[in-house]
Amino acid sequence: MAVQKSRKSKSKKGMRRSHHGLSGPSMSVDKTTGTRHLRHHIAKDGYYMGNEVVAPKVKKEKQEESQT
């Protein structure tokens, strides 16, 4: 079994772990609407790369309010 010759210092341990930090997801801004979304994903309003790909979902409550 491998046994280290000497103990690693806190500094060396920290340098080894320097790349282990987590970063936040990279976000994109849509060209036409300006909404933020994950890269390579459709925005909540249904736009992707400036084109409407999916019609946005509208709740029934909002439709009833707009009709009256």
C-alpha positions, 0 to 999 in steps of 0.5 A: 500500500502506498504511504506518503513520505511526509505530510502535505502542508495546508498550502499544498493541499489548498493549491491542489484543491484550487480548481474544485470550486463551483461556478454559476451556470453561464447565462445568455441574453435573448436578442429580441426579448432581452430575457436571460436563460441557460445557454442552449436552452429555450427562454421561458417566453419561448424564444431561442436565438431571436426566433419564437420556437414555442408558443408561450404558455398562458394561464387560464386565470390571466386569459379570463381577466383579459377578456373581462 
